[in-house]
Amino acid sequence: MKIVLAGAGAFGQKHLDALRRIDGVEVVALVGRELEPTRAVAQKYGVARVTTELGEALALPGVEAAILCTPTPLHAAQALQCLAAGKHVQVEIPLADSRAGAEAVARRQRETGLVCMVGHTRRFNPSHQWLHRRLAAAELALQQLDVQTYFFRRSNMNALGQPRSWTDHLLWHHAAHTVDLFQYQSGSPITVAHALQGPTHPELGIAMDMSIQLKTASGAICTLSLSFNNDGPLGTFFRYICDHGTYIARYDELVDGKGNAIDVSRVAVSLDGIELQDREFVAAIRERREPNSSVAQVLPCYLTLDRMERMLREEA
């Protein structure tokens, strides 16, 4: 399967690492904003073709699919471009930075029937999958999900410490992980959503702290705290409070409420959530089926984000 990958930054390289471990997949072109840095990454991973134009890469002979790891403001337009070119597409989270963009991609996917998947990695991390299987089998019932998403990002730098050409966003990017995961794990639609935000950064123009509260039709609640001001342990921590037991997940690690480690090594063929996500994308194309984390499945998340954004604007 010939794939093109757009975005040679930190997350693009995570996908390149993952795709190396999947049989029968070849990345035939790497698309980047600047030619020389993109060429350096391509040489590292043995990708033959480098370009700054997504359309050029999509037009290469035999290309079946694209993975987009580009700046958030480009996601919806580029996903539409891939679908218009007849290519399956995986869009890194978030699908879009507006309701209109998310709905446009979902509508185009329905029209084409192509695989369109969004990179909601938490659905694939073995720690969350271990819990999902028990929640889906009704062995556990989720009462509350308590989440902390903390970074120290007071300047516009990416995960590699390089300047960004765009500004990240707590609501449309980082909250999207938890909003979708909460609905996925509870198996119930979100019916109540509230958001509060702190002061706006004078240079970045975004809120640096945010608090979100959610409730599903089943009665489960979620409290999510997000910050770009946190000068301490970084990352995201998930506390699942269930009717039988408490569990704490951090990426691919899982412990119970008393700190005892839970072995998740047999949940899937890898402990790498990005690899499992890419394996699902490739398998869905080969098997001509809807993938986990399809645009249709995650669209409710973006409708909820839109609801909270409108709430924040009204309160400003």
N, C-alpha and C positions, 0 to 999 in steps of 0.2 A: 504494500500500500504506500503510495507516494503522497507525502504530506508536506505542506509549506508551513513554516512557523514565522509569525510576525511579532517582533519584539525581542531584542537581544539582551535585555537587562536581566536583573536578578531572577525574576520569575520565568522568563523565557529559558534561562539556563537550567532551572529546575526541571522544566519540561524536556529539554534536550537530554538531560541525565536520565530521566525516566524512559523516554522513547528508545534510548539505547538498549534497554532491558526487555523490550517487547519484540518478539520474533516477527519477521515479515513486514517490518515498518522501515521506511526510508525517508528521512527529511531531505528533500531535494533542493530546497531554497530557504534562505533566511532573509527576512525583511527587517530593515532597521531605519531609523531616522537619519543617522549619519553613516556614511559608507565605510570609513576606516575602522571605527570601533566594531561595526557589524562584521566586517571581514575578519577581524581578529578572533571573534567568537566563532565564526564559521570554520576557521582553520583549526581551532581547538577541538571542534566536534566533527570535523571531516565533512562539512556541508559544502557541496560543490558550487552552489550558485548564491550570490549575494546581490541584493537590490534594495533600493529605497522605495520601490513602487509595488504595492500589494497586487495590483492588477497584472503586472508583468509576471509575478510568481504564479498567480492563479492560472495564467494562460500557458504555463509550461506543459508539455505533453505528458499525459498520464496522471496528472495531479487529481486526487480524489477528495482531499480534505485539507482544511486549514485549522491551525490553532492560533488564537489571537492573544498575545500577552502585551499588548500595546497600552498606551495611556487610556485611562477610563473614558475621557470625553470622545474617544474614537470608537469605542466598542460597538455601539449600536449601528453606526454607519458602516463600519467594516464588516460586521456580521451580515448586514443586508447585501453588501457588495459580494461576499462569498456565496450567499444563497442565490443571488441573481446570476452568478457565474456557474451555478449548478454544482457547487461544492458543499460537502458536509462541513460543519464548522463547530469548533469548541471555543467559546468565548470565556476568557478568564473573568473572574468575579471583579466588579459587578457587570451584569449584562448591559446596563445602561445607567446614566445618571439622571434619568427622568422617566416618568410613567409613559409618556408618548413614545420614547425610544424603545422601551421594553415591549410595549404593546405592538409596535411596528414590526419588531423582530419575530414575535410570537405569531403575528398574522401572516408574515411571509413564510415562516416555517410550515404553517398549515397549508398554505397554497402550494408549496413545492414538495412537501413530504420528505424533505431531506432531514438528516440527523442534525439537530442544533442543540448543543449541550452547553451548560454554563458551569464554570469551575467552582462550584460550592464544595470545596474540599472536605469540609467537616462531615459530609455524608459518607465519605470514603475512608476517613481515618479509622484504623482498626479499633481504637478505643471507643469511638462513637458507634461503630458497627456492632461491637460486642453488646453494647446497651440496646441498640436498635432492635436486634434480634429478640431480646428478652422483652422489650416493650411491645413489639409487634405480636409476640406470642402470648401477651397478657400475663407473663410471669412477673412483670413489674408494672406499676402504674406511676407515671410521672406526676408529682405534686407541684414541684417548683424547680425551675432551672435558674441558677444564680451564676452570672457570667461577668468576668472582669477582662476587658480588652485594653491593655495598657502599653503605650509607647512613649518614648521621649523624642519628640520630633518638632522642635521649635524653629527649624529651618527646612527649606524645601529640598531634602535629600532623600535618595532611595535607600533600599536595604544594603546596597554595596557602598554607601557613603558618597555617592555621586549626585551632582545637582539634577533635579527633576525639571522637565519642561512643562509640568502641569502640577496641580495641587491635589493632594490626596484628601479624602473626606471621611469623617467618622460615620456619618449616616449612610450614605450611598455605597460605601465600600465595606467598612469594618462591621457595621451593624448588620449588613446583609447576611453575613455568615451566621449570626445567631438567630436572626428573625426566621430565616429559612430552616435552620436546624431545629428550632423550637417546634415549628409546625410539623416538620418531618418526624421528630421523635414522639411528639404527643399524638400524631395521627388525627389531628383535629384542627379546623381552621381558626385563625386568630380573629377574635371578635372585638377585642378591646386593645387599643394601642395608644400610649401616651409618651411624650418626649419632652425633656427639658434640656436646655443647653447653657453653657457658661459664656464668658466674654469672648468676643471675636478677636483673633490675633490681628494686630495693626498692620502687618505686612502680608501675611498669608490670606487674610480675609475669610477665615473659617473659624468656627467654634472649636476650641481646643479640648473641651470637656463636655460630656453628654450623659444623660441618664434616660433609660428607656424602660417602660413597664408594659408588659403584654399579658393577655389572657386568652385562652382558647375556649371553644364551645364546650370542651370536656371539663373545664374548670381549672386546668393547670395554669400556673402563673410563671412569668419569667421576669427577672430583674437584670438589666444589663447596664454596666458602668463602663464608659469608654473615656480614654484620655490620651492626648498627645503631650501632656505636661508631666507624665509620671517618670520621675528620676529614681527608678528602683527596678525590681524584677520586671522584665518585659515579656510580652506575649499575651496569650489568652488562656484563662483558667475557667473550666466549666464544673460547677457543682450540681449534680443531679440528686435532688431529694425525692425519693420514691416511697411508696407505701411499705416496701420491704427493702430497707437499706439506703445508704448514701454512697455516691460514687463521684470521684473527682478525676476529670480528664484534662490532660494537657497534651495536645497534638496526639502522639501515638503512645502515650503513657496513661495508665489507668490504675487508680488505687481505690480502695473502699474508704468509708468514713473514718476508719481507725488507722489509715495509712498503710494497710497491707496491699502489696502489689498484686495486680491481677494479670495473668499471662494472656496477652492478646496476640501472641506470635502465630497462632493457628487460625486466626480469623480469616486471613486472606494470604495470597501468595507473597505478599510484601508488607513491610511495615510503613512504607512510603505512601502517604495519601495521594500525592501527585501522580505517582506511578499507577496506583489503583484507579484513579480518575481517568488517566490516559488509556489504560487497558479497557475500561468500560466504553470509552469513546470508540476505540478501534473495534471492539466486539460488537457494539450496536450497529456500526456500519456494515460489518461482515455478515451479521445475522439479520439485517434489515428490520430492526426493532427500535422502539423508543428506549433511550438510555435512562438510567437513574440520573437525576439532575437535568432532565430535558428542560427546554425553555418553557414548555407548558406546565411542568411540575413546579418550577421556581417562580413563575409569574406572580402568584399571590404574594410572595415576599416583596416584590417591587411595588405592588399596589399598596401594601402596608407602609412601605417607606415613603411613598408619595403622600399618604394620609398624614404621616407624622411630620413631613416637611411642611405641608400646608398648615398644620397646627403650630409649628415653630414660627412660621411667617406671621401668623395672626397674633401671636404673643409678643413678637418683636416690637 
